[in-house]
Amino acid sequence: MNPSNPESSGNIKVGKVDPKKNRENYFFSDDDKFIHEPIRLLIMAYLYSVDKADMKYLQKELQVSWGNLSFHSTKLEERHYISIEKQFIKKKSYTILSLTGIGRKAFQKYRKNLKKIVF
């Protein structure tokens, strides 16, 4: 047994690393990767913990630009992860975002897969 060569030891398993596969690709589905984008993740995580949120309030809480929030909210809506609806309260327009059932399930799956990597 040569101590400078780990392959010579029976106790150490040496495997070849496939550069096309990494931990993230192994544990994350395409849906997870879609959610994993930082601003989308912030939106999903916040909406997961509340029933609904006004877009202006969400912008302040998440500290993101209006353009980024709008763009990523639209992408999430296209996947049916969130719903975006306009409401008028006392003649004032509000844009309300909420997590859909599909979005809630996708976020739960994302959290479960993330735990596999982190823990």
Secondary structure, DSSP 4 states (H G I P E B T S, - for coil): --TT-GGG-SS-------TT--HHHHH--HHHHHHHSHHHHHHHHHHHHSS-EEHHHHHHHHT--HHHHHHHHHHHHHTTSEEEEEEEETTEEEEEEEE-HHHHHHHHHHHHHHHHHH-
